[in-house]
Amino acid sequence: MIEIKNHPENAFKNAYKSVYVHQLSIVEGQTQKGCGKKLKNEVFDIAKKNDIDLIELDYWFENIAAKEFYKKQHFKKYREYAFRQL
């Protein structure tokens, strides 16, 4: 699931557009077969068709498979979230 986002200008950033990837899922047993790369390429194509040059996403901290996949696809971390439950 993806979403095209229009981010308005604020005190910290200029306005920009991005494609936000809410989730890419591969059926269990079908990983390591190039499906993730095909989905990533589809997202890139959608971004290009909409004149967008930024893809944003997040994944669960303990999802090592996602972390490694996005690292191999040259995604860079620029923010981390933390929480404390009281």
C-alpha positions as CSV (number, residue, x, y, z in Angstrom):
1,M,0.0,0.0,0.0
2,I,1.4,3.4,-1.0
3,E,0.3,7.0,-0.7
4,I,1.4,10.1,-2.5
5,K,2.0,12.8,0.1
6,N,2.1,16.6,-0.3
7,H,4.2,18.0,2.6
8,P,3.6,21.7,3.2
9,E,6.4,24.1,4.0
10,N,7.0,24.6,7.7
11,A,9.6,26.1,10.0
12,F,11.9,23.2,9.5
13,K,11.5,22.1,5.8
14,N,10.5,23.4,2.4
15,A,7.4,21.9,0.8
16,Y,7.9,18.6,-0.9
17,K,6.1,15.6,-2.3
18,S,6.9,11.9,-1.6
19,V,5.6,8.5,-2.2
20,Y,5.1,6.9,1.2
21,V,5.2,3.1,1.3
22,H,2.9,2.0,4.1
23,Q,3.6,-1.7,3.4
24,L,5.1,-4.1,0.9
25,S,4.3,-7.7,1.7
26,I,5.6,-10.9,0.2
27,V,3.7,-14.1,0.8
28,E,5.6,-16.5,3.1
29,G,7.6,-19.0,1.0
30,Q,7.9,-16.5,-1.9
31,T,10.7,-14.4,-0.5
32,Q,14.2,-14.4,-2.0
33,K,12.7,-14.7,-5.5
34,G,12.9,-11.1,-6.7
35,C,9.3,-10.1,-5.8
36,G,10.4,-7.4,-3.4
37,K,12.6,-5.8,-6.1
38,K,9.7,-5.9,-8.5
39,L,7.4,-4.2,-6.1
40,K,10.0,-1.6,-5.3
41,N,10.5,-0.9,-9.0
42,E,6.7,-0.4,-9.4
43,V,6.8,2.1,-6.6
44,F,9.7,3.9,-8.3
45,D,7.7,3.9,-11.6
46,I,4.7,5.5,-9.9
47,A,7.0,8.1,-8.3
48,K,8.6,9.0,-11.7
49,K,5.2,9.2,-13.4
50,N,4.1,11.7,-10.7
51,D,7.4,13.7,-10.9
52,I,8.4,12.7,-7.4
53,D,12.0,11.9,-6.4
54,L,11.6,10.8,-2.8
55,I,10.3,7.5,-1.5
56,E,9.7,7.3,2.3
57,L,8.8,4.3,4.4
58,D,9.2,2.8,7.8
59,Y,9.3,-0.8,9.2
60,W,9.2,-2.4,12.6
61,F,12.6,-2.1,14.4
62,E,12.9,-5.9,14.9
63,N,12.0,-6.7,11.3
64,I,15.5,-7.7,10.3
65,A,14.4,-8.9,6.8
66,A,12.9,-5.5,6.0
67,K,15.9,-3.7,7.4
68,E,18.3,-5.8,5.3
69,F,16.1,-5.5,2.1
70,Y,15.9,-1.7,2.2
71,K,19.6,-1.4,3.0
72,K,20.4,-3.5,-0.1
73,Q,18.1,-1.2,-2.1
74,H,20.1,1.8,-0.9
75,F,17.5,3.3,1.4
76,K,19.0,5.4,4.2
77,K,17.7,6.0,7.7
78,Y,17.1,9.6,8.6
79,R,14.9,9.3,11.6
80,E,14.1,6.8,14.4
81,Y,11.1,6.7,16.7
82,A,11.1,5.6,20.3
83,F,8.5,5.2,23.0
84,R,8.1,4.6,26.7
85,Q,5.0,3.1,28.1
86,L,4.0,4.2,31.6
